[in-house]
């Protein structure tokens, strides 16, 4: 399980956009987002860097 600190999530639309971005890499990925904590947990076979890039490409910066 990977965990990312994701900035700019404010609603379920944001969560959906992040989920779609990750599942474009791995359709079987499990994405769990906590809007209040600005955290996203991902279970996937894709690499961590690829997931980070997908989230950022969707428009949500990932904290280092």
C-alpha positions in Angstrom: 0.0 0.0 0.0 1.3 3.4 -1.0 0.4 6.6 0.7 0.6 10.1 -0.8 0.1 13.6 0.7 -2.0 15.2 -2.1 -2.7 18.9 -2.1 -5.8 20.6 -3.5 -8.4 17.8 -2.9 -11.6 19.5 -1.8 -14.5 17.3 -3.0 -15.6 14.0 -4.4 -14.9 15.2 -7.9 -11.3 15.5 -6.9 -11.3 12.0 -5.5 -12.9 10.7 -8.7 -10.3 12.4 -10.9 -7.4 11.0 -8.9 -9.1 7.5 -8.9 -9.5 7.6 -12.7 -5.9 8.7 -13.2 -4.6 5.8 -11.0 -6.9 3.3 -12.6 -5.8 4.3 -16.0 -2.4 2.8 -15.0 -3.8 -0.2 -13.3 -7.6 -0.9 -13.7 -7.5 -3.1 -10.6 -6.0 -0.5 -8.4 -7.7 0.4 -5.1 -7.8 4.1 -4.3 -8.9 5.4 -0.9 -8.8 9.2 -0.4 -9.2 11.2 2.8 -10.1 14.7 1.8 -9.8 16.2 5.2 -6.3 14.8 5.7 -5.3 15.4 2.1 -4.1 11.8 1.9 -4.5 9.2 -0.8 -3.8 5.5 -0.2 -3.3 3.3 -3.3 -3.0 -0.4 -3.6 -1.7 -1.3 -7.1 0.9 -3.2 -9.0 2.1 0.0 -10.7 5.3 1.6 -9.4 5.2 4.4 -6.9 6.7 7.0 -9.3 4.2 6.1 -12.0 1.3 6.6 -9.5 2.8 9.9 -8.3 3.1 11.1 -11.9 -0.5 10.1 -12.7 -1.9 12.0 -9.7 0.1 15.1 -10.6 -0.9 14.8 -14.3 -4.5 14.9 -13.0 -3.7 18.3 -11.5 -3.1 17.4 -7.9 0.4 18.1 -6.5 1.9 15.4 -4.4 4.0 16.5 -1.5 7.6 15.1 -1.4 
